[in-house]
Amino acid sequence: MTVAIVGIGAALPERTVPNSHFTHLDTSDEWITRRTGIKERRFLPEDGHLADLALAACRDALRRAGREPGDVRHVVVATTTPDRVTPGLAVEVAARLGLPHPAAFDLHAACAGFVYALDHATALIESGRAESVLVCGAEALTRITDRDDRSTAVLLGDGAGAVLLTDVPGAPAPRFVLGSDGEQIPSLYADRHDRVLRMDGREIFVHAVARMSEATREVLERQGLTSDDLDLFVPHQANARIIHAVAKEIGFPEERLFLNVHRVANTSSASIPIALAHAREAGRMNGSGLLGVAAFGAGITWGAGVVGWHLEDA
């Protein structure tokens, strides 16, 4: 079986928060934009439910794929910020979609979670254990943000994105490379007492560029591909400087690189699927093509992959 993305959806909170919101942190729109590329982000209300965003993104992906909820028997939601300690988001989303007793679970791999989930979903379909898999990335990072920490508060936002994967005859074979290094936990973490993200920005920048570049090169080599074979490269939207540095490291041309970090900031595991939805809206994912993805997050975790898309609605 050859797996491809056949539907993409996204959902964002209504509240838009510009850089001017953070003037109390002795910063400015110019400083934030220059260092991160971010202009604004979306915030979920304090009493808001992340499941609502995840559900809307999944419905959007199914609708655009021309599929009914009953066509799906597996749901994977990548998240670090679910509404409850247990159960996770996936079981609620699946129930509200009206899926008939599907397999549903959350996956926690920080900002790399969506790439990990894509790998898992692909394996399910390739092994014949699933005909299609709904993969969602959903985050309310404002729940674990220190509003007085300039190094993290300006970077983070909330949102959800989803894709539907299924067998598409003739699609290019997908491949993923995943990794982790627990020795680097002190560089980016949130513990159970403090419950907010703490980050060594310089260390994370270096590791993010190195690991995302290495993983992308490795996945291309394993598939006998080069960056010229990718129609679009959509890395984790953490910071524009990181994204451009990774593209330079792997020799990927700017014209086939997609960024939307200026619109939504870092939404962790939701960032790649939200970016895919925006790329589709911008006409960057017409018909069929080959997509490259890469992500890096706390843990530290990282991953990269190539997967085809076949979109009827594009």
N, C-alpha and C positions, 0 to 999 in steps of 0.2 A: 504494500500500500504506500501511496505517496500523499503526504499530508500538506494541506495549505489552509491559510486563513480565508474564510469565505464571508465573514461578517465582522464589522467593527462598530463599536458604540462607545459613547462617553457621556458623563453627567458631571456637572460642576455645581457647587453651591451658588446661590444667587449673589451673595455679598462679595463684591470686588474690593480689595484692599490695596491701595497704591503705596508706593514707597514713602510718600509724605506721612503715612501713618506712624513711621518709626523715628520721627524727629526727636522724640524724647530719649533716644538712645545715642544722642550725639552723632548722628549720621545724616545723610542727605540722599535725595534721589540720584544725584550725580555720582556719589560714592558707591552706592549699591549697584547702579547700572554698570559703572566702569569695572567693578570687581566681580560681578556675577552675571550680568546681562539681564537681570530680572527688573521688570517695571511694575508688575502687580501680581497678586495671587488671590485665590478664593478662600474664604473662611466659612466653615460649617458653623451654624449657631451652636452655642454651648449645650442647648437642649436638643440639638439635631441628631438624627439617626443616620449613621454611615450606611446601614442596610438600604435606606431609601435611594441613595446615590448608586450603590452597587446594583440594585434592582433595575433602576432606570438605564444604566449602562448596558446591562445584560439584555433587557428588552430591546434596546436600540440595535444591538449587534444581531439579535435574532431576526428582527424586522428587516434589517438591511440585507440579511442573508436569505430572506424569503422562507424562513423555517418557523415551525410551530414549536412551542415549549415541549410538547410530547415527543419531539424528535431527539431530545437530549436526555441522556441517562447519566452523565457525569458532569459535575460542577466543581471547579477548583477556584477558590478565592485567595489571592495573595494579599496579605495584610499584616501589619504590626499593631493596628489600632482598632480592633473589633469593638462592637457595642457592648459586648458582655465578656466576662472571663471565659464562660462556657455556656452554651455552645457557641461555635464560631458563626461568622457571617454566612458561609456557604449554605448551611442547612436552612436558614431563614429565607435566603434569596431563592433557593430551589423551591421551597414550599410556596412562596408568594408568586413564583412564576407558574405554579401549577404543574410542576414536573411530577410524574408518577413514580414516587419512591426511588429517586436517583441516588447514586453515590455522590456525596457532597462533603467537602472538607476544606478547611483553611490551611494555607501554607505560609510559614513564617521564615523568610530569608532576607528580611529588611528590604533595602532598595533593589536588590537582585531578585526579589521574590517572583516577579512576573516572568523573568527568563527561566527560572527554575520551574515554574508552573508550565510554561510552554514545552519544556523538555519532557516533563511528566506526561502532559496531554498527548504529545506526539508519540511517546512510547506506548501509551494505551491504544492508540489507533493503529499504529504499526504492528502491534502484537495481536490485533484482532479482538481485544477485550472491550473496545468501544468503537462505535461508528462515528461519533462526534463528541467533542468535549467543549464546554463553555468555560473559558478562562477569564477571570476578572482580577484586576488590581484595584484595590480600594483603600484609601487612607484618610484619616482625620488627624494629620500630624500636629494640628494645633492643640490636641489633647496632651501631647508630650513635649510641648515647646515652652522653654523658659522665656517669657515675654520680655525679660530684662537683660537677656544675653544677646548682644549685637551679633556675635559670630554665628548664631543659629537662627534667631528670630526672623531675620530678614529673608532667610532662604526658603522657608517652608510654607506649604499650602495644602489644601484639601481637595479631593476629587476622586473620581472612579472612571475606569475604562475597561472595556471587555472585548474579547474576540471569540468567534466561533471557529473551531478547527474541525476539519473533516477530511475524508479521503477524496482527493481530486486526481483522477487518472492523468498522467503526463506531467504533473507538477514536479518541480525540482525536489530532490531528496533533502529533507531538513537535517541539520546537525547542530549539536550544542556542546559547549565546553563549559563546565562549572568548576568552581573551586572555593576554598575558604582557608582562613588562617586565624585561628583563635588566639594566637600570640599577640595579635594586634587589637584585641578587644578594647584596651584602654584608649585607643585613638577615637573611637566612636561607639557610644553605648548609652543606655538609660537603665539605671538599676531600680530595684523594687522599692527602695526607700526614697530616693530623689524623684524618680518617675518622670524625668525630663531628659532630653537628649544633651549629652556632653560631647564635644568634639575638639580634637586637635586639628585645626583647619589645614595647617601646612603639611602634616603627616598624611592626612586624608587625600589632599590634592596629589601628592607624589604617588601614593599607592593606587589611587583611582586611575590615574593616567597609565601607570605601568601595567596594572592587572587587566584593565579593559583592553588595552592595546595588545598585550600578550595573548589574551584569550581570543580576540578577534583574528589575529594572525594565525593562531593554531587551528581555529575552526575552518578558516579558509584553506589552509594547507591540507587538512584532513579530507576536504571535499574536492581538492584539486582546483580550487578557485583563486582568483585574485580580486582585489577591490574593484577592478573594472567590470567584474561579472555581477556586481550588486547594482540593482536599479535604484535603491534607496537605503541609506544607513540612518537608523533612528536609535541613538544611544539614550541611556537614562538622562533625563533632563535635570541635572543637579546644579550645574553651573556652566555658563557659556564658555568660560576659559578652559574648563576640563574637556568639554565636548570638542572644541577646536584643537586642543592639544592632542587628543586621541586621534582625530581625523588626520592630523599632520603626521603622527607616529606611524599610522598604517597606510599613509599615502592616499587617503580618500579625498576626492575632489569636493570642494565646498558646494558646488551646484547640485550634488546628489546627497547632500547632508540635510537633515531636517531638524530644525529647532523651534520649540514653542515655549522655552523656559521663560521668556520675557512676559508671557501671558499668564502662566500658572505657577511659576517657581518650581521648587522641588516637591513633588507629590509622592516620593518614594516608589513603592511597587505599582502605583497607578500611573507613573509618569510616561512610560513607553506606550501603553494602550491609549492614553489620552492624546499623546503626540500622534499616534497612528490615525486616530479619528480626525485630528486637525489636518494631517497630511492628506487624508482622503477628501476632506472639505476643500482643500486648496488645489485639488486636481493633481496631486503628486502620486496617487496610487490608482491610476486608471487601469481597468482590465486586469491583466495578470503581470506578475513581476517577481523578482527575487529580493527579499528584504534581509538586511543585516541588523542585528540588535546587540547591544552590550550594556551591562549594568554593573554597579558596584555599590555595596552597602555595608552597614554595621555587621560586625561578626569576627573579622571582616569576611564578607561573601562577595563573589563576583561570578559573572557568566557572560557568555556571548553565543550567538547562534545565527544561522541562516535558515530562512523558511520562506516558501513561496506564498503569494497571495493570488486569489482569484475572486474578484469582486464584481458581481453583476450590476450593483447599483452605482458604481463609480462613474 
